[in-house]
Amino acid sequence: HFTPEFGWMNDPNGMFVTSNDKTGQLYHFHYQYNPYAAVWGNMHWGHAITKDLIHWEYLPFSLSPDDLGQIFSGSSIVDEENVAGYGKNTVFSYYTSAGSHQQQSLAYSQDNGFTFTKFDKNPIVPNTDKPDFRDPKVIKIKKNGETKSIYVMCLAVGNHIEFYSSTNLLSWTY
């Protein structure tokens, strides 16, 4: 089990695994987090790593609120094929920006998931009229024999799920 050192936590988010010669295999765990109080609000993404899923090292939070709103739930994926052009094994984290409208945003890491930069064209999936439009889960689909992968984003929208696709992890089509 995992508990932050201080503050309020909720949904696990953006979990992924990295591996390199210096650190070996590391499991990255993000979670919805208020680093300033033990109550809901002021949502960030907290961050911790582990080699054994038992002993955790706390890291500074990865994502904090901005002009688009608080940082709600999402997921991460490692771009092993460099389809986005940001470098092989860049980590892409998709999250809900929860401001006046819930919209989907992106941050990326080029240092094995230790620091993240918000994409300069956020939101990547805008929304102006749906009250619930959140919690992106991105998966990679590669069919046998095909050279290109397709990425699918599943979103909770009101009382149903919507699907978006991409071939480059940056541009999404309903």
LUMFIVO-810931 format. One record per residue (C-alpha): residue number from 0; residue in one letter; x negated, y, z. Coordinates in nm, 2 decimals, padded with zeros to 4 digits. Example, Ala and Ser with C-alpha at 12.3 -4.5 7.8 and 13.67 -1.06 7.14 Angstrom:
# residues 2
[0,a,[-01.23,-00.45,00.78]],
[1,s,[-01.37,-00.11,00.71]],
***
This chain:
# residues 174
[0,h,[00.00,00.00,00.00]],
[1,f,[-00.10,00.36,-00.06]],
[2,t,[-00.03,00.67,00.15]],
[3,p,[-00.17,01.02,00.08]],
[4,e,[-00.38,01.18,00.35]],
[5,f,[-00.13,01.46,00.38]],
[6,g,[00.19,01.58,00.22]],
[7,w,[00.49,01.42,00.05]],
[8,m,[00.47,01.15,-00.22]],
[9,n,[00.72,00.98,-00.45]],
[10,d,[00.71,00.81,-00.79]],
[11,p,[00.39,00.63,-00.90]],
[12,n,[00.28,00.78,-01.23]],
[13,g,[00.01,00.77,-01.49]],
[14,m,[-00.16,00.44,-01.39]],
[15,f,[-00.44,00.32,-01.61]],
[16,v,[-00.77,00.13,-01.60]],
[17,t,[-01.11,00.26,-01.72]],
[18,s,[-01.44,00.08,-01.74]],
[19,n,[-01.79,00.19,-01.80]],
[20,d,[-02.15,00.09,-01.71]],
[21,k,[-02.18,00.34,-01.43]],
[22,t,[-01.85,00.29,-01.24]],
[23,g,[-01.74,-00.06,-01.35]],
[24,q,[-01.37,-00.11,-01.37]],
[25,l,[-01.16,00.16,-01.20]],
[26,y,[-00.78,00.16,-01.14]],
[27,h,[-00.64,00.52,-01.15]],
[28,f,[-00.32,00.59,-00.96]],
[29,h,[-00.12,00.91,-00.99]],
[30,y,[00.19,00.99,-00.79]],
[31,q,[00.44,01.27,-00.76]],
[32,y,[00.29,01.48,-00.48]],
[33,n,[00.35,01.79,-00.27]],
[34,p,[00.00,01.86,-00.13]],
[35,y,[00.12,02.14,00.10]],
[36,a,[00.41,01.99,00.30]],
[37,a,[00.57,01.66,00.40]],
[38,v,[00.90,01.75,00.21]],
[39,w,[01.01,01.73,-00.15]],
[40,g,[00.91,02.03,-00.37]],
[41,n,[00.61,02.19,-00.53]],
[42,m,[00.55,01.88,-00.74]],
[43,h,[00.20,01.79,-00.85]],
[44,w,[00.03,01.47,-00.96]],
[45,g,[-00.18,01.33,-00.68]],
[46,h,[-00.47,01.11,-00.78]],
[47,a,[-00.66,00.82,-00.63]],
[48,i,[-00.89,00.54,-00.76]],
[49,t,[-00.98,00.19,-00.65]],
[50,k,[-01.19,-00.10,-00.76]],
[51,d,[-00.99,-00.37,-00.57]],
[52,l,[-00.63,-00.22,-00.54]],
[53,i,[-00.68,-00.23,-00.16]],
[54,h,[-00.94,00.04,-00.07]],
[55,w,[-00.86,00.38,-00.21]],
[56,e,[-01.06,00.69,-00.28]],
[57,y,[-00.86,01.02,-00.27]],
[58,l,[-00.94,01.26,-00.55]],
[59,p,[-00.82,01.62,-00.61]],
[60,f,[-00.47,01.63,-00.76]],
[61,s,[-00.48,01.60,-01.14]],
[62,l,[-00.18,01.82,-01.25]],
[63,s,[-00.02,02.12,-01.08]],
[64,p,[00.28,02.34,-01.17]],
[65,d,[00.25,02.60,-01.44]],
[66,d,[00.48,02.84,-01.64]],
[67,l,[00.68,02.53,-01.77]],
[68,g,[00.76,02.42,-01.42]],
[69,q,[00.68,02.15,-01.16]],
[70,i,[00.51,01.83,-01.26]],
[71,f,[00.76,01.54,-01.26]],
[72,s,[00.71,01.18,-01.34]],
[73,g,[00.54,01.03,-01.64]],
[74,s,[00.29,00.78,-01.77]],
[75,s,[-00.07,00.76,-01.91]],
[76,i,[-00.23,00.57,-02.20]],
[77,v,[-00.59,00.53,-02.30]],
[78,d,[-00.65,00.61,-02.67]],
[79,e,[-00.88,00.32,-02.75]],
[80,e,[-00.85,00.38,-03.13]],
[81,n,[-00.90,00.76,-03.12]],
[82,v,[-00.58,00.81,-03.32]],
[83,a,[-00.54,01.16,-03.17]],
[84,g,[-00.90,01.27,-03.26]],
[85,y,[-01.00,01.37,-02.91]],
[86,g,[-01.25,01.08,-02.88]],
[87,k,[-01.24,00.71,-02.82]],
[88,n,[-01.09,00.62,-02.48]],
[89,t,[-00.95,00.97,-02.41]],
[90,v,[-00.67,00.93,-02.15]],
[91,f,[-00.34,01.10,-02.24]],
[92,s,[-00.09,01.17,-01.96]],
[93,y,[00.27,01.25,-02.04]],
[94,y,[00.49,01.41,-01.78]],
[95,t,[00.81,01.61,-01.74]],
[96,s,[00.77,01.98,-01.70]],
[97,a,[01.06,02.07,-01.47]],
[98,g,[01.13,02.44,-01.51]],
[99,s,[01.45,02.60,-01.63]],
[100,h,[01.47,02.29,-01.87]],
[101,q,[01.31,01.95,-01.83]],
[102,q,[01.07,01.91,-02.12]],
[103,q,[00.79,01.66,-02.20]],
[104,s,[00.43,01.78,-02.17]],
[105,l,[00.08,01.63,-02.22]],
[106,a,[-00.25,01.65,-02.05]],
[107,y,[-00.57,01.47,-02.16]],
[108,s,[-00.89,01.36,-02.00]],
[109,q,[-01.22,01.31,-02.18]],
[110,d,[-01.42,01.20,-01.87]],
[111,n,[-01.25,00.86,-01.79]],
[112,g,[-00.96,01.02,-01.61]],
[113,f,[-01.13,01.23,-01.35]],
[114,t,[-01.02,01.57,-01.48]],
[115,f,[-00.73,01.67,-01.71]],
[116,t,[-00.67,01.96,-01.95]],
[117,k,[-00.32,02.05,-02.03]],
[118,f,[-00.24,02.04,-02.41]],
[119,d,[-00.23,02.39,-02.55]],
[120,k,[00.09,02.32,-02.75]],
[121,n,[00.31,02.21,-02.46]],
[122,p,[00.59,02.11,-02.45]],
[123,i,[00.53,01.83,-02.69]],
[124,v,[00.90,01.73,-02.68]],
[125,p,[01.10,02.04,-02.61]],
[126,n,[01.45,02.05,-02.47]],
[127,t,[01.70,02.34,-02.43]],
[128,d,[02.03,02.18,-02.36]],
[129,k,[02.01,01.84,-02.18]],
[130,p,[02.02,01.87,-01.80]],
[131,d,[01.84,01.54,-01.74]],
[132,f,[01.55,01.48,-01.98]],
[133,r,[01.26,01.32,-01.80]],
[134,d,[01.02,01.04,-01.70]],
[135,p,[00.83,00.96,-02.03]],
[136,k,[00.70,00.61,-02.05]],
[137,v,[00.46,00.57,-02.35]],
[138,i,[00.36,00.23,-02.49]],
[139,k,[00.16,00.11,-02.78]],
[140,i,[00.30,-00.13,-03.03]],
[141,k,[00.07,-00.31,-03.28]],
[142,k,[00.22,-00.58,-03.50]],
[143,n,[00.00,-00.87,-03.60]],
[144,g,[-00.18,-00.81,-03.92]],
[145,e,[-00.12,-00.43,-03.92]],
[146,t,[-00.41,-00.19,-03.89]],
[147,k,[-00.22,00.11,-03.74]],
[148,s,[-00.05,00.12,-03.40]],
[149,i,[00.28,00.29,-03.33]],
[150,y,[00.34,00.46,-03.00]],
[151,v,[00.69,00.48,-02.85]],
[152,m,[00.80,00.72,-02.58]],
[153,c,[01.11,00.62,-02.37]],
[154,l,[01.29,00.90,-02.20]],
[155,a,[01.57,00.90,-01.94]],
[156,v,[01.83,01.14,-02.09]],
[157,g,[02.15,01.18,-01.89]],
[158,n,[02.31,00.83,-01.87]],
[159,h,[02.10,00.67,-02.15]],
[160,i,[01.75,00.62,-02.29]],
[161,e,[01.62,00.80,-02.59]],
[162,f,[01.32,00.68,-02.80]],
[163,y,[01.06,00.89,-02.98]],
[164,s,[00.77,00.76,-03.19]],
[165,s,[00.42,00.88,-03.29]],
[166,t,[00.12,00.76,-03.48]],
[167,n,[-00.12,01.01,-03.33]],
[168,l,[00.00,01.05,-02.96]],
[169,l,[00.05,01.42,-03.02]],
[170,s,[00.35,01.46,-03.25]],
[171,w,[00.68,01.29,-03.16]],
[172,t,[00.99,01.21,-03.37]],
[173,y,[01.33,01.12,-03.23]],
***
